[in-house]
């Protein structure tokens, strides 16, 4: 049974930082590209960041580039999202997802979410002003 379990969400003041984690089980983690998405109340799901199975390539949405950093530890089957300079606009439920990409697919194909094979249940992040 595949499980992606996010953690690290919570309440933080504007300008603060949080690090989200997503622990994977039931898959060969090192074969999957991983991504982070979020969904704010009343809004559509938004792609944030993706990382190649090797960790050697990353891809970010313009809205978070320079503030968020995605990383992974294949030995721990875990992907991380370091979030800095948070603002109330970052308030959302944050989801990690896994994608088994073909070798000819770039990380950018993950932005729509349709290429993702598995999803976590999300962790809420609230940024107070």
HELIX and SHEET records of a PDB file:
HELIX    1   1 UNK A   29  UNK A   31  5                                   3    
HELIX    2   2 UNK A   88  UNK A   90  5                                   3    
HELIX    3   3 UNK A  107  UNK A  112  5                                   6    
SHEET    1   A 4 UNK A   3  UNK A   7  0                                        
SHEET    2   A 4 UNK A  18  UNK A  25 -1                                        
SHEET    3   A 4 UNK A  78  UNK A  83 -1                                        
SHEET    4   A 4 UNK A  68  UNK A  73 -1                                        
SHEET    1   B 6 UNK A  10  UNK A  13  0                                        
SHEET    2   B 6 UNK A 123  UNK A 128  1                                        
SHEET    3   B 6 UNK A  92  UNK A  99 -1                                        
SHEET    4   B 6 UNK A  33  UNK A  39 -1                                        
SHEET    5   B 6 UNK A  46  UNK A  51 -1                                        
SHEET    6   B 6 UNK A  58  UNK A  60 -1                                        
SHEET    1   C 4 UNK A  10  UNK A  13  0                                        
SHEET    2   C 4 UNK A 123  UNK A 128  1                                        
SHEET    3   C 4 UNK A  92  UNK A  99 -1                                        
SHEET    4   C 4 UNK A 118  UNK A 119 -1                                        
END                                                                             
